[in-house]
Structure formats: C-alpha cells, structure tokens
C-alpha cells in the first residue's frame, strides 16, 4: 500500500514540477516583454494626458456647435471600444475589465468594438452586438491601425449609428496595480468635467478657431481619437503583461510550496516503509 | 519680450516643456506664430517645420506633422502626431524614405489609398530633410 502511495506522490511532484517550469517561463517572458511595453506606455502617457486635458479645456469652454463632433447628443445608443488581452493566464486582467464594462454599460443600449481575442470571445458569448472584428488581435495593432479605427469610429458617429462613443481599457498605474477605466471619445461635450458650471466657463474661455471651428474639429477629432486609442492600447498591453507576470509569479510560488509539502510527505512515507521493513525483519529474526 | 509656457508632447513622449518667447508652426490654413498673451486659440496642425524661440533668443527647429495646438490662458500645448528636433533627424533615413516614396509613386497602377500613403510619406520625408538642412544657423 505504501509503495503505491509513494508512486502516486512521486508522479504528482513530477507533474507539478512541469507546471512550475511553464509558469516560470511565462513569468520570464512576460517580464522581459513588460520592460519594453512599460517604456512605450510611459512615453505615450504624457501625450495621452495632455490630449485629454486639452480636450476637456476645449469642451469646457466651447460654445460653438457647428461641428457634429462637439454637439451634445440625445441619442442614447453607445459604442464601447473595449481593449482586452489576446490570451488568458493573466490573473483578473480580462475579468476585471469585463466586470467594469458591465457596470458602465448597465441599462444602456450598446454595441462593442472589440480589440483583443478575449474580448471577441466575451461579446460573442454574451450576444452583445459587435461593430467589427477586424482588429481582434491587440498585439498586431499599430499606429496606422489606430488611424483606421478612428476613421471607422468617426464615420459611424457622423452617420448617426451611435450617439456616444466611449473607450474601456486598463490603466497601468504601476507594476503591481492596474485598474480598468474608461474615457469618453465622442461627442466632445462628454469631456466636460463639471457640467453645471459650463455657462460661466464659456464666458471666460472664448476660443478662437482658425480657419473655422468646424474645420478645426473635423481635422482634430480623427487625430485625437487615434492618439487616445494608441495611448490606451499601450497602457493595456503593459497592464496585461504586468498582470500576467504577477499571476505567474504567484503560480510559481504556489507550485514550489506544493512541491515542498509533497516532498515532505514522500520522505515520511519512504521512512515509514523502511521502518516497517526493519520491524518485520527484527520480528522475523526473533521468531527463528 | 514677454514669455509664455510651451509644452510639446508627441506620441513618443514629451519633447519640450518650458518658457518660450515665440513658437511658429504650419497649421492647416498656413503659417502661424504665437506670442505671449495670444488670445485663447485652437487649430489643427498641418505638415511643416516648426520653430521655437527660447527667451535667450535661441531658435530651435523641428519637423512637426499633424495633430493640434491650443493656447489657453497663456499656456500653449502643441500636440503633434510626430515631432523630431532638427538635430535628431536621421538624414540618410529621410533620404531613403524619399527615394522609396518616389519609386512607389512612379508605379502606374497604384490604388488611390496606396498613392495617398506614398504621397504623405514623400511629404514627410521632404519636411524632415528641409528641417535638417536648416541647421546650423
């Protein structure tokens, strides 16, 4: 009985060792990729922040509604651009984002523009209408893709398919913490920080647009959408890798702990079987 | 002359932050210079060489392409899609990009999108060359 038990424990240790090797390798891959992704996210962060800041300044001061992009919209159809990961094994990274999306979209008539394979799977499972699956792989999205996406979004918006467009992504706060968050993309009036105060703001902040506000917004909006998308994708990729690294680190630690416990158990069983054998021999010798 | 705060932030990160006397750039409607106490202003940036003049009179050039600029309450934010300081421009690379774009444009059966892309590439390369050749002054 003891021998069979020992065999089982040995096999189990072996299989955990294999798993540990995989999680360790994934951790190393994630941390080496993370360094580059973090650099990219750090570089794009000031752009992202400045762009958002400037746009909210403009939205707060804007009193001109010639461009369709700036008008407040009564249409309650929402389009969420959701940036998730391509793969799992990243702890709560994808699940947290989807939970956040559910919260944000509660009670709204909405469609999803998925970026990332996991997101495509999720919206399909939930039967949420999909705008396009063209950009399913987040790892392949380049700056020029961001421009194409922003063009698609702009045309969807100006064709009145949606009244609001928002972006859900994961904010890379630090190596240890990432948070799902959202920014509204269109219309620009969604950027206003305090809606109640807008009248007095407008009086103070009259802005000169050259050549005309309509032309300016029509030129800026696709650019700014692309910029925000690119920034959000950089942040999300860095977040995914950081989440994966943390998750895999924990998995490797757990595997190590399990191996320690099992080894102890195995050694005890081995010792017990030896003791038993000795007892048997001694008892046999006494009988002679 | 009075100075104002200028921030230049492109997708590759913050390029400049500090007091300047003047900033000149090309908007979609032509060249514009911004001085201190300019009225609140916002426009889309075209493609061209931008000049930043610091309070000590030093003029720095950069290839500035796309994006927007806003002047709000005496703080100027220039947010181009791409920005390269004149001294950082890789002239060889710009030259080869120019040649490549010209080759592409010679092809007779070019789809309109590919043509537009090649034209944009050529234009960018030309601006970078022009910006780089402007130094030293």
Interface residues (C-beta under 8 A of the other chain):
Chain A: X42 X43 X44 X46 X47 X50 X51 X53 X54 X57 X58 X61 X143 X205 X206 X207 X208 X209 X210 X211 X215 X216 X219 X220 X223 X224 X226 X227 X230 X231
Chain B: X7 X9 X10 X11 X12 X13 X14 X27 X28 X29 X32 X39 X40 X41 X42 X43 X44 X66 X67 X68 X70 X72 X73 X77 X79 X81
